[in-house]
Amino acid sequence: MPVEPLPRFTTDRQHLPPAQRRRLTRSSSTLCPGLRTGLFRPGLRIKGLRVAPGI
């Protein structure tokens, strides 16, 4: 499944300072392969809720 950025995302990215744009590019290179395959590296998985008062 191809993942394409929405126009709003592209516009917002263009307004980021260069350092933040580089950081976003590095983060995206970690996340995007998982979006394509549905398989995420262990550090990106959502942990289950164990026990919390009131739940």
VENBEL-V237411 format. One record per backbone hydrogen bond with DSSP energy under -0.5 kcal/mol. CO is the residue of the C=O (numbers start at 1). NH is the residue of the N-H. If there is no record, write none. Layout:
BEGIN
co=[CO	CO]
nh=[NH	NH]
END
This chain:
BEGIN
co=[2	6	7	8	9	10	11	12	13	17	18	19	20	21	22	23	24	25	26	27	27	28	31	31	32	33	34	38	41	42	52]
nh=[4	10	11	12	13	14	15	15	16	21	22	23	24	25	26	27	28	29	30	30	31	32	34	35	36	37	38	40	44	45	55]
END
